[in-house]
Amino acid sequence: MKLLNPRGFGLASATVAVGLGLVIAGCANTVDGTPTVNQAEATSYKAEAATSSSAAAASKAAAAQAKAITDNCDPFRSTTGTAVDRYNDFVDAHDGQTADQADKRDGAANALDDAAHTVETRVNASGSDLPADLAQKFTDYIAAARGLAAEVRKMGNNSSVGPLNDASHKVNDALNAVRNACPTR
């Protein structure tokens, strides 16, 4: 007795399946008429798509803004705190006419410049994601810190403290403006 040839059986099965499919497709009913767009549904869909796209863009912008604020506000106190400490060390040394006054002066000026540079780098990295009013407050601090650093470098034993105090007040005002504008954590 001879067994079925698997290749022949597969070919025959495929031919029957294709033929049956063509018969069924040929018996399908067609729909008469002209295709038209349902304008009400199309308009509604477009509005929903636009709303969804706007919401996604707004959400992305809000997230970028929140990140920029966090990236700038969170490290601000520690970044500027070191500069304030070095400046206060210098003031104490200057007032006390200590032997290390020049070293403290240079350390304070460098710390102020470093803080200004660090804050500036973060603000620039945030770009337009950082709200303009907050960016301006950081920029005001940067300018004030650099101004104070310049005044510190001018200080000697017999220097007038008036310009130094004025520059110090500007830094304090700028520090407070940023701290008040940044969200508390």
ABEGO torsion letter per residue (X at the ends): XBBBBAAAAAAAAAAAAAAAAAAAAAABBBBBEBBBBBAAAAAAAAAAAAAAAAAAAAAAAAAAAAAAAAAAAAAAAAAAAAAAAAAAAAAAAAAAGBAAAAAAAAAAAAAAAAAAAAAAAAAAAAEAABBAAAAAAAAAAAAAAAAAAAAAAABBAABBAAAAAAAAAAAAAAAAAAAAABBBX
